[in-house]
Amino acid sequence: MSSKELLYVEDALGHAEFLAKQCQDAVNTLQDTTLKNQAQQLVNKNREIFGRFYALV
């Protein structure tokens, strides 16, 4: 993997981690069950994406 590709993967990891944290914050503060479930699904998806990018390194 080239250094440029590695930088891209690191950037993608940071974005996935940030989005998962933002969605988790929403899960912790939302009262509406439907919205809370939707936010939790986004948390799970971003963690999955993080894992896929992490596996590249």
mmCIF file of the N, C-alpha and C atoms, coordinates in Angstrom:
data_MODEL
# 
_entry.id   MODEL 
# 
loop_
_atom_site.group_PDB 
_atom_site.id 
_atom_site.type_symbol 
_atom_site.label_atom_id 
_atom_site.label_alt_id 
_atom_site.label_comp_id 
_atom_site.label_asym_id 
_atom_site.label_entity_id 
_atom_site.label_seq_id 
_atom_site.pdbx_PDB_ins_code 
_atom_site.Cartn_x 
_atom_site.Cartn_y 
_atom_site.Cartn_z 
_atom_site.occupancy 
_atom_site.B_iso_or_equiv 
_atom_site.pdbx_formal_charge 
_atom_site.auth_seq_id 
_atom_site.auth_comp_id 
_atom_site.auth_asym_id 
_atom_site.auth_atom_id 
_atom_site.pdbx_PDB_model_num 
ATOM 1   N N  . MET A 1 1  ? 0.847   -1.167 0.000  1.00 0.00 ? 1  MET A N  1 
ATOM 2   C CA . MET A 1 1  ? 0.000   0.000  0.000  1.00 0.00 ? 1  MET A CA 1 
ATOM 3   C C  . MET A 1 1  ? 0.899   1.239  0.000  1.00 0.00 ? 1  MET A C  1 
ATOM 4   N N  . SER A 1 2  ? 0.585   2.144  -0.881 1.00 0.00 ? 2  SER A N  1 
ATOM 5   C CA . SER A 1 2  ? 1.392   3.366  -0.967 1.00 0.00 ? 2  SER A CA 1 
ATOM 6   C C  . SER A 1 2  ? 1.071   4.293  0.205  1.00 0.00 ? 2  SER A C  1 
ATOM 7   N N  . SER A 1 3  ? 1.944   5.258  0.422  1.00 0.00 ? 3  SER A N  1 
ATOM 8   C CA . SER A 1 3  ? 1.720   6.195  1.528  1.00 0.00 ? 3  SER A CA 1 
ATOM 9   C C  . SER A 1 3  ? 0.463   7.035  1.288  1.00 0.00 ? 3  SER A C  1 
ATOM 10  N N  . LYS A 1 4  ? 0.187   7.345  0.037  1.00 0.00 ? 4  LYS A N  1 
ATOM 11  C CA . LYS A 1 4  ? -1.024  8.107  -0.281 1.00 0.00 ? 4  LYS A CA 1 
ATOM 12  C C  . LYS A 1 4  ? -2.275  7.281  0.015  1.00 0.00 ? 4  LYS A C  1 
ATOM 13  N N  . GLU A 1 5  ? -2.242  6.007  -0.326 1.00 0.00 ? 5  GLU A N  1 
ATOM 14  C CA . GLU A 1 5  ? -3.380  5.128  -0.035 1.00 0.00 ? 5  GLU A CA 1 
ATOM 15  C C  . GLU A 1 5  ? -3.563  4.975  1.472  1.00 0.00 ? 5  GLU A C  1 
ATOM 16  N N  . LEU A 1 6  ? -2.474  4.870  2.196  1.00 0.00 ? 6  LEU A N  1 
ATOM 17  C CA . LEU A 1 6  ? -2.546  4.755  3.650  1.00 0.00 ? 6  LEU A CA 1 
ATOM 18  C C  . LEU A 1 6  ? -3.165  6.013  4.261  1.00 0.00 ? 6  LEU A C  1 
ATOM 19  N N  . LEU A 1 7  ? -2.796  7.169  3.752  1.00 0.00 ? 7  LEU A N  1 
ATOM 20  C CA . LEU A 1 7  ? -3.392  8.413  4.237  1.00 0.00 ? 7  LEU A CA 1 
ATOM 21  C C  . LEU A 1 7  ? -4.898  8.436  3.978  1.00 0.00 ? 7  LEU A C  1 
ATOM 22  N N  . TYR A 1 8  ? -5.316  7.925  2.828  1.00 0.00 ? 8  TYR A N  1 
ATOM 23  C CA . TYR A 1 8  ? -6.738  7.862  2.511  1.00 0.00 ? 8  TYR A CA 1 
ATOM 24  C C  . TYR A 1 8  ? -7.463  6.963  3.505  1.00 0.00 ? 8  TYR A C  1 
ATOM 25  N N  . VAL A 1 9  ? -6.896  5.809  3.795  1.00 0.00 ? 9  VAL A N  1 
ATOM 26  C CA . VAL A 1 9  ? -7.513  4.876  4.737  1.00 0.00 ? 9  VAL A CA 1 
ATOM 27  C C  . VAL A 1 9  ? -7.583  5.494  6.130  1.00 0.00 ? 9  VAL A C  1 
ATOM 28  N N  . GLU A 1 10 ? -6.518  6.156  6.551  1.00 0.00 ? 10 GLU A N  1 
ATOM 29  C CA . GLU A 1 10 ? -6.521  6.816  7.860  1.00 0.00 ? 10 GLU A CA 1 
ATOM 30  C C  . GLU A 1 10 ? -7.602  7.888  7.923  1.00 0.00 ? 10 GLU A C  1 
ATOM 31  N N  . ASP A 1 11 ? -7.761  8.646  6.850  1.00 0.00 ? 11 ASP A N  1 
ATOM 32  C CA . ASP A 1 11 ? -8.787  9.676  6.785  1.00 0.00 ? 11 ASP A CA 1 
ATOM 33  C C  . ASP A 1 11 ? -10.181 9.052  6.867  1.00 0.00 ? 11 ASP A C  1 
ATOM 34  N N  . ALA A 1 12 ? -10.383 7.982  6.138  1.00 0.00 ? 12 ALA A N  1 
ATOM 35  C CA . ALA A 1 12 ? -11.673 7.291  6.154  1.00 0.00 ? 12 ALA A CA 1 
ATOM 36  C C  . ALA A 1 12 ? -11.974 6.727  7.543  1.00 0.00 ? 12 ALA A C  1 
ATOM 37  N N  . LEU A 1 13 ? -10.954 6.207  8.217  1.00 0.00 ? 13 LEU A N  1 
ATOM 38  C CA . LEU A 1 13 ? -11.132 5.708  9.589  1.00 0.00 ? 13 LEU A CA 1 
ATOM 39  C C  . LEU A 1 13 ? -11.589 6.833  10.512 1.00 0.00 ? 13 LEU A C  1 
ATOM 40  N N  . GLY A 1 14 ? -10.968 7.979  10.371 1.00 0.00 ? 14 GLY A N  1 
ATOM 41  C CA . GLY A 1 14 ? -11.337 9.125  11.194 1.00 0.00 ? 14 GLY A CA 1 
ATOM 42  C C  . GLY A 1 14 ? -12.773 9.565  10.959 1.00 0.00 ? 14 GLY A C  1 
ATOM 43  N N  . HIS A 1 15 ? -13.186 9.576  9.703  1.00 0.00 ? 15 HIS A N  1 
ATOM 44  C CA . HIS A 1 15 ? -14.557 9.969  9.380  1.00 0.00 ? 15 HIS A CA 1 
ATOM 45  C C  . HIS A 1 15 ? -15.562 8.962  9.933  1.00 0.00 ? 15 HIS A C  1 
ATOM 46  N N  . ALA A 1 16 ? -15.293 7.690  9.761  1.00 0.00 ? 16 ALA A N  1 
ATOM 47  C CA . ALA A 1 16 ? -16.209 6.658  10.259 1.00 0.00 ? 16 ALA A CA 1 
ATOM 48  C C  . ALA A 1 16 ? -16.314 6.719  11.777 1.00 0.00 ? 16 ALA A C  1 
ATOM 49  N N  . GLU A 1 17 ? -15.198 6.930  12.440 1.00 0.00 ? 17 GLU A N  1 
ATOM 50  C CA . GLU A 1 17 ? -15.192 7.032  13.900 1.00 0.00 ? 17 GLU A CA 1 
ATOM 51  C C  . GLU A 1 17 ? -15.981 8.263  14.362 1.00 0.00 ? 17 GLU A C  1 
ATOM 52  N N  . PHE A 1 18 ? -15.773 9.386  13.696 1.00 0.00 ? 18 PHE A N  1 
ATOM 53  C CA . PHE A 1 18 ? -16.475 10.619 14.032 1.00 0.00 ? 18 PHE A CA 1 
ATOM 54  C C  . PHE A 1 18 ? -17.990 10.447 13.860 1.00 0.00 ? 18 PHE A C  1 
ATOM 55  N N  . LEU A 1 19 ? -18.404 9.871  12.730 1.00 0.00 ? 19 LEU A N  1 
ATOM 56  C CA . LEU A 1 19 ? -19.833 9.681  12.478 1.00 0.00 ? 19 LEU A CA 1 
ATOM 57  C C  . LEU A 1 19 ? -20.458 8.720  13.482 1.00 0.00 ? 19 LEU A C  1 
ATOM 58  N N  . ALA A 1 20 ? -19.747 7.667  13.844 1.00 0.00 ? 20 ALA A N  1 
ATOM 59  C CA . ALA A 1 20 ? -20.264 6.732  14.845 1.00 0.00 ? 20 ALA A CA 1 
ATOM 60  C C  . ALA A 1 20 ? -20.454 7.440  16.182 1.00 0.00 ? 20 ALA A C  1 
ATOM 61  N N  . LYS A 1 21 ? -19.506 8.304  16.547 1.00 0.00 ? 21 LYS A N  1 
ATOM 62  C CA . LYS A 1 21 ? -19.618 9.032  17.813 1.00 0.00 ? 21 LYS A CA 1 
ATOM 63  C C  . LYS A 1 21 ? -20.790 9.997  17.783 1.00 0.00 ? 21 LYS A C  1 
ATOM 64  N N  . GLN A 1 22 ? -20.957 10.717 16.684 1.00 0.00 ? 22 GLN A N  1 
ATOM 65  C CA . GLN A 1 22 ? -22.077 11.649 16.568 1.00 0.00 ? 22 GLN A CA 1 
ATOM 66  C C  . GLN A 1 22 ? -23.416 10.918 16.665 1.00 0.00 ? 22 GLN A C  1 
ATOM 67  N N  . CYS A 1 23 ? -23.516 9.778  16.000 1.00 0.00 ? 23 CYS A N  1 
ATOM 68  C CA . CYS A 1 23 ? -24.758 8.994  16.048 1.00 0.00 ? 23 CYS A CA 1 
ATOM 69  C C  . CYS A 1 23 ? -24.988 8.418  17.443 1.00 0.00 ? 23 CYS A C  1 
ATOM 70  N N  . GLN A 1 24 ? -23.926 7.995  18.109 1.00 0.00 ? 24 GLN A N  1 
ATOM 71  C CA . GLN A 1 24 ? -24.063 7.471  19.467 1.00 0.00 ? 24 GLN A CA 1 
ATOM 72  C C  . GLN A 1 24 ? -24.533 8.571  20.417 1.00 0.00 ? 24 GLN A C  1 
ATOM 73  N N  . ASP A 1 25 ? -24.032 9.773  20.236 1.00 0.00 ? 25 ASP A N  1 
ATOM 74  C CA . ASP A 1 25 ? -24.504 10.912 21.030 1.00 0.00 ? 25 ASP A CA 1 
ATOM 75  C C  . ASP A 1 25 ? -26.002 11.123 20.813 1.00 0.00 ? 25 ASP A C  1 
ATOM 76  N N  . ALA A 1 26 ? -26.449 10.993 19.563 1.00 0.00 ? 26 ALA A N  1 
ATOM 77  C CA . ALA A 1 26 ? -27.871 11.130 19.261 1.00 0.00 ? 26 ALA A CA 1 
ATOM 78  C C  . ALA A 1 26 ? -28.680 10.030 19.938 1.00 0.00 ? 26 ALA A C  1 
ATOM 79  N N  . VAL A 1 27 ? -28.178 8.796  19.897 1.00 0.00 ? 27 VAL A N  1 
ATOM 80  C CA . VAL A 1 27 ? -28.865 7.681  20.561 1.00 0.00 ? 27 VAL A CA 1 
ATOM 81  C C  . VAL A 1 27 ? -29.042 7.985  22.049 1.00 0.00 ? 27 VAL A C  1 
ATOM 82  N N  . ASN A 1 28 ? -28.013 8.552  22.644 1.00 0.00 ? 28 ASN A N  1 
ATOM 83  C CA . ASN A 1 28 ? -28.047 8.822  24.083 1.00 0.00 ? 28 ASN A CA 1 
ATOM 84  C C  . ASN A 1 28 ? -28.981 9.969  24.461 1.00 0.00 ? 28 ASN A C  1 
ATOM 85  N N  . THR A 1 29 ? -29.319 10.835 23.507 1.00 0.00 ? 29 THR A N  1 
ATOM 86  C CA . THR A 1 29 ? -30.135 11.998 23.847 1.00 0.00 ? 29 THR A CA 1 
ATOM 87  C C  . THR A 1 29 ? -31.550 11.959 23.273 1.00 0.00 ? 29 THR A C  1 
ATOM 88  N N  . LEU A 1 30 ? -31.770 11.183 22.221 1.00 0.00 ? 30 LEU A N  1 
ATOM 89  C CA . LEU A 1 30 ? -33.098 11.138 21.606 1.00 0.00 ? 30 LEU A CA 1 
ATOM 90  C C  . LEU A 1 30 ? -34.113 10.448 22.514 1.00 0.00 ? 30 LEU A C  1 
ATOM 91  N N  . GLN A 1 31 ? -35.325 10.965 22.492 1.00 0.00 ? 31 GLN A N  1 
ATOM 92  C CA . GLN A 1 31 ? -36.416 10.365 23.255 1.00 0.00 ? 31 GLN A CA 1 
ATOM 93  C C  . GLN A 1 31 ? -37.310 9.501  22.360 1.00 0.00 ? 31 GLN A C  1 
ATOM 94  N N  . ASP A 1 32 ? -37.479 9.910  21.113 1.00 0.00 ? 32 ASP A N  1 
ATOM 95  C CA . ASP A 1 32 ? -38.330 9.195  20.169 1.00 0.00 ? 32 ASP A CA 1 
ATOM 96  C C  . ASP A 1 32 ? -37.704 7.849  19.817 1.00 0.00 ? 32 ASP A C  1 
ATOM 97  N N  . THR A 1 33 ? -38.452 6.783  20.048 1.00 0.00 ? 33 THR A N  1 
ATOM 98  C CA . THR A 1 33 ? -37.934 5.421  19.841 1.00 0.00 ? 33 THR A CA 1 
ATOM 99  C C  . THR A 1 33 ? -37.542 5.159  18.390 1.00 0.00 ? 33 THR A C  1 
ATOM 100 N N  . THR A 1 34 ? -38.346 5.640  17.455 1.00 0.00 ? 34 THR A N  1 
ATOM 101 C CA . THR A 1 34 ? -38.055 5.424  16.032 1.00 0.00 ? 34 THR A CA 1 
ATOM 102 C C  . THR A 1 34 ? -36.743 6.097  15.635 1.00 0.00 ? 34 THR A C  1 
ATOM 103 N N  . LEU A 1 35 ? -36.583 7.346  16.048 1.00 0.00 ? 35 LEU A N  1 
ATOM 104 C CA . LEU A 1 35 ? -35.348 8.065  15.724 1.00 0.00 ? 35 LEU A CA 1 
ATOM 105 C C  . LEU A 1 35 ? -34.152 7.439  16.433 1.00 0.00 ? 35 LEU A C  1 
ATOM 106 N N  . LYS A 1 36 ? -34.358 7.024  17.665 1.00 0.00 ? 36 LYS A N  1 
ATOM 107 C CA . LYS A 1 36 ? -33.283 6.392  18.435 1.00 0.00 ? 36 LYS A CA 1 
ATOM 108 C C  . LYS A 1 36 ? -32.818 5.107  17.746 1.00 0.00 ? 36 LYS A C  1 
ATOM 109 N N  . ASN A 1 37 ? -33.759 4.310  17.272 1.00 0.00 ? 37 ASN A N  1 
ATOM 110 C CA . ASN A 1 37 ? -33.419 3.069  16.564 1.00 0.00 ? 37 ASN A CA 1 
ATOM 111 C C  . ASN A 1 37 ? -32.675 3.361  15.262 1.00 0.00 ? 37 ASN A C  1 
ATOM 112 N N  . GLN A 1 38 ? -33.124 4.397  14.553 1.00 0.00 ? 38 GLN A N  1 
ATOM 113 C CA . GLN A 1 38 ? -32.461 4.781  13.300 1.00 0.00 ? 38 GLN A CA 1 
ATOM 114 C C  . GLN A 1 38 ? -31.027 5.227  13.570 1.00 0.00 ? 38 GLN A C  1 
ATOM 115 N N  . ALA A 1 39 ? -30.839 6.017  14.611 1.00 0.00 ? 39 ALA A N  1 
ATOM 116 C CA . ALA A 1 39 ? -29.493 6.468  14.962 1.00 0.00 ? 39 ALA A CA 1 
ATOM 117 C C  . ALA A 1 39 ? -28.614 5.282  15.362 1.00 0.00 ? 39 ALA A C  1 
ATOM 118 N N  . GLN A 1 40 ? -29.182 4.308  16.073 1.00 0.00 ? 40 GLN A N  1 
ATOM 119 C CA . GLN A 1 40 ? -28.407 3.129  16.470 1.00 0.00 ? 40 GLN A CA 1 
ATOM 120 C C  . GLN A 1 40 ? -27.983 2.317  15.250 1.00 0.00 ? 40 GLN A C  1 
ATOM 121 N N  . GLN A 1 41 ? -28.860 2.240  14.264 1.00 0.00 ? 41 GLN A N  1 
ATOM 122 C CA . GLN A 1 41 ? -28.499 1.545  13.023 1.00 0.00 ? 41 GLN A CA 1 
ATOM 123 C C  . GLN A 1 41 ? -27.331 2.252  12.335 1.00 0.00 ? 41 GLN A C  1 
ATOM 124 N N  . LEU A 1 42 ? -27.330 3.577  12.383 1.00 0.00 ? 42 LEU A N  1 
ATOM 125 C CA . LEU A 1 42 ? -26.219 4.336  11.797 1.00 0.00 ? 42 LEU A CA 1 
ATOM 126 C C  . LEU A 1 42 ? -24.923 4.108  12.578 1.00 0.00 ? 42 LEU A C  1 
ATOM 127 N N  . VAL A 1 43 ? -25.020 4.007  13.894 1.00 0.00 ? 43 VAL A N  1 
ATOM 128 C CA . VAL A 1 43 ? -23.844 3.687  14.714 1.00 0.00 ? 43 VAL A CA 1 
ATOM 129 C C  . VAL A 1 43 ? -23.268 2.352  14.274 1.00 0.00 ? 43 VAL A C  1 
ATOM 130 N N  . ASN A 1 44 ? -24.131 1.353  14.183 1.00 0.00 ? 44 ASN A N  1 
ATOM 131 C CA . ASN A 1 44 ? -23.686 0.006  13.805 1.00 0.00 ? 44 ASN A CA 1 
ATOM 132 C C  . ASN A 1 44 ? -23.059 -0.004 12.409 1.00 0.00 ? 44 ASN A C  1 
ATOM 133 N N  . LYS A 1 45 ? -23.675 0.706  11.469 1.00 0.00 ? 45 LYS A N  1 
ATOM 134 C CA . LYS A 1 45 ? -23.162 0.744  10.099 1.00 0.00 ? 45 LYS A CA 1 
ATOM 135 C C  . LYS A 1 45 ? -21.786 1.415  10.060 1.00 0.00 ? 45 LYS A C  1 
ATOM 136 N N  . ASN A 1 46 ? -21.628 2.525  10.791 1.00 0.00 ? 46 ASN A N  1 
ATOM 137 C CA . ASN A 1 46 ? -20.340 3.208  10.794 1.00 0.00 ? 46 ASN A CA 1 
ATOM 138 C C  . ASN A 1 46 ? -19.264 2.388  11.479 1.00 0.00 ? 46 ASN A C  1 
ATOM 139 N N  . ARG A 1 47 ? -19.620 1.613  12.492 1.00 0.00 ? 47 ARG A N  1 
ATOM 140 C CA . ARG A 1 47 ? -18.646 0.715  13.119 1.00 0.00 ? 47 ARG A CA 1 
ATOM 141 C C  . ARG A 1 47 ? -18.231 -0.390 12.157 1.00 0.00 ? 47 ARG A C  1 
ATOM 142 N N  . GLU A 1 48 ? -19.202 -0.865 11.360 1.00 0.00 ? 48 GLU A N  1 
ATOM 143 C CA . GLU A 1 48 ? -18.897 -1.880 10.345 1.00 0.00 ? 48 GLU A CA 1 
ATOM 144 C C  . GLU A 1 48 ? -17.948 -1.307 9.287  1.00 0.00 ? 48 GLU A C  1 
ATOM 145 N N  . ILE A 1 49 ? -18.231 -0.097 8.849  1.00 0.00 ? 49 ILE A N  1 
ATOM 146 C CA . ILE A 1 49 ? -17.374 0.568  7.861  1.00 0.00 ? 49 ILE A CA 1 
ATOM 147 C C  . ILE A 1 49 ? -15.976 0.770  8.436  1.00 0.00 ? 49 ILE A C  1 
ATOM 148 N N  . PHE A 1 50 ? -15.897 1.204  9.693  1.00 0.00 ? 50 PHE A N  1 
ATOM 149 C CA . PHE A 1 50 ? -14.614 1.381  10.364 1.00 0.00 ? 50 PHE A CA 1 
ATOM 150 C C  . PHE A 1 50 ? -13.835 0.069  10.333 1.00 0.00 ? 50 PHE A C  1 
ATOM 151 N N  . GLY A 1 51 ? -14.502 -1.024 10.677 1.00 0.00 ? 51 GLY A N  1 
ATOM 152 C CA . GLY A 1 51 ? -13.844 -2.339 10.696 1.00 0.00 ? 51 GLY A CA 1 
ATOM 153 C C  . GLY A 1 51 ? -13.325 -2.752 9.328  1.00 0.00 ? 51 GLY A C  1 
ATOM 154 N N  . ARG A 1 52 ? -14.072 -2.447 8.294  1.00 0.00 ? 52 ARG A N  1 
ATOM 155 C CA . ARG A 1 52 ? -13.634 -2.788 6.942  1.00 0.00 ? 52 ARG A CA 1 
ATOM 156 C C  . ARG A 1 52 ? -12.400 -1.992 6.536  1.00 0.00 ? 52 ARG A C  1 
ATOM 157 N N  . PHE A 1 53 ? -12.419 -0.699 6.842  1.00 0.00 ? 53 PHE A N  1 
ATOM 158 C CA . PHE A 1 53 ? -11.233 0.103  6.529  1.00 0.00 ? 53 PHE A CA 1 
ATOM 159 C C  . PHE A 1 53 ? -10.041 -0.321 7.371  1.00 0.00 ? 53 PHE A C  1 
ATOM 160 N N  . TYR A 1 54 ? -10.286 -0.623 8.648  1.00 0.00 ? 54 TYR A N  1 
ATOM 161 C CA . TYR A 1 54 ? -9.198  -1.024 9.544  1.00 0.00 ? 54 TYR A CA 1 
ATOM 162 C C  . TYR A 1 54 ? -8.544  -2.320 9.061  1.00 0.00 ? 54 TYR A C  1 
ATOM 163 N N  . ALA A 1 55 ? -9.350  -3.196 8.474  1.00 0.00 ? 55 ALA A N  1 
ATOM 164 C CA . ALA A 1 55 ? -8.820  -4.468 7.965  1.00 0.00 ? 55 ALA A CA 1 
ATOM 165 C C  . ALA A 1 55 ? -7.874  -4.261 6.793  1.00 0.00 ? 55 ALA A C  1 
ATOM 166 N N  . LEU A 1 56 ? -7.930  -3.111 6.163  1.00 0.00 ? 56 LEU A N  1 
ATOM 167 C CA . LEU A 1 56 ? -7.041  -2.827 5.037  1.00 0.00 ? 56 LEU A CA 1 
ATOM 168 C C  . LEU A 1 56 ? -5.617  -2.531 5.485  1.00 0.00 ? 56 LEU A C  1 
ATOM 169 N N  . VAL A 1 57 ? -5.466  -2.128 6.748  1.00 0.00 ? 57 VAL A N  1 
ATOM 170 C CA . VAL A 1 57 ? -4.144  -1.735 7.219  1.00 0.00 ? 57 VAL A CA 1 
ATOM 171 C C  . VAL A 1 57 ? -3.371  -2.876 7.786  1.00 0.00 ? 57 VAL A C  1 
# 
